C-alpha cells in the first residue's frame, strides 16, 4: 500500500547521512598511530627471527619444487584428459558407423525382399489415412504474416 506522506510532517533532526563527521581528539589519533606503528614493528621483528629458526633457502626451494611438481601433474592430467576424450570420440565414430552399417544392411535386405516378392512392398506401406496425417505433421508451411 502506498501511503501519501503526512503533509504536517516536519523532520526534527538532520539525517545521519548529511551530518559532519565527528573529529577525534589529537591524543586519540596519536595513540592509534603509535599503536599501528608498534604492531608493524613487532611483526617485522618476528619475521626477522624466522631465518634463525628456519632454513629459509631450503623452505623456498621446497615451495618452488612443490609448485613445479603440481604444474607437472596438471599438465599430465590435461594430457590424459585429452587422450580420454580422443578415445571417446573414436568410440562414438565406431558406434555411428556400426549403426549406419546396420541401417544400410536392413535397407538392402528390404529392397531384395521387395524385388524377389513383388507384393511384399505394398503390404508394408502405411495406411492412406495415416500417411495423410503424417504428411500434415511433417509438412513445413511458410509463416503467415499478420495484417498491417
N, C-alpha and C positions, 0 to 999 in steps of 0.2 A: 504494500500500500504506500502510495506516495502521499505524504502529508506536506501541506504547504507550511513553510516556516511561520512561526508566530510573528505577527507584524510588530508586536510590542517588545520583542526580544532585543536586548542590548547586551553585548558581551561585557562582562565585568572586568576581565583581565585580558592581557595580550597573550596570544597563543605562544606556546613554548618554542615553536619553530622560529619565531621572529625575535625572540629575546636575545640580548647580547650575552656572550659567554662570560661567565664569571672569571675574573682574573685571579690567579693563585698568588699566594704570598711569595715574595722573593726567597724567603728562607726555605719554604717547601720546595720550590724549583731547584734551589741549590742542593738540598738534601737528596732529591731524586737524581740529580746529575751525578753527585758523588756516589750514590748507591749503584747507578748504572756503570760508572767507571770502575768501581771496586769489583763488581761481578765480572766485567770483561777482563780485568787484570787477573782475577782468580782463575778464570777459565784458561787464559794464556799460560799462566804458571803451571796449571795441571797438564796442559798439552806439552809443555817443555819437559815434564817429568816422564812422558811416555818413552822416549828413546832409551832412557836408562833402564826401564823396566821391560821394554820390548825390543826385539831386534827389528828395527823399522825397515831395513833393506830387505830382510827375509820376508817380512809381512807384505811389503809392496810386491815383491816378486811372486809370492804365493797368490796374491789377489790377481795379478796380471795373468798368471798361469791358469787360474780358475776361470777367468773371463774368456781366455782364448780356447780353453777346453770346451766351455759352454757354447761358444760360437761354432766350434768344430762339430759339436753334437747337433746343433741346429742345422748346419749345412748337410750333415749326414742324414738327418731326419727329413729334410726337404728333398734330398736325392731319392730316399726310399719312398717318400710320398709320391714323387713324380713317376717312379718306376711302377708303383702300385696302380696309379691312375692309367698309365700306358697299358698295363696288363688288363685292367678293367675295360678299357676302350677296345682292346683286341678281342676280349671275350664277347663284348657286345656286337662287334662286327661279325664274329663267327656265328653267334646266335641269329643275327639278322640274315646272314647268308643261308643258314640252315632253314629258317622259316621260308625264305624266298624259294629255296630248292623244293621244299615240301609243297608250296603252293603251285610251283611250275609242274611238279610231278602229278599233283592232283588234277590240274587243268589238262595236262597231256592225256592222262588216263580217261578223263571225262570226254575229251574230244575223240579218243579212239573208240570208246563205247558208243558214242553218237554216230560215228562212221560205220561201225560194224552192225549196230542195231538201230535202224533209222527211226523207229517210233519212240525210243527212249528219251531223246532230247526234248520232245514236245510234252512228255508227261512230267518232266521236272520243272516246267515253267510255272511261274506264279499265276494264280487265277486272275482273270482280267480285272475284276473289281479291286483286288489287292494291288495289282500293277498300277491302276489309275491312282489309288490312294498314295502309293509310294511316289509316283510321279508328282503329285501335288505337294508332297512333303519336301521333295528334293529339288523342285524347280525354283530357280532364283529369279525373282521378279525385280524389275527396276523400281527404285523407291518412288513413291508418289509425292508430288510437290504440293505443299499446302497452297490454298488460294491466296492471292496477294491482297 
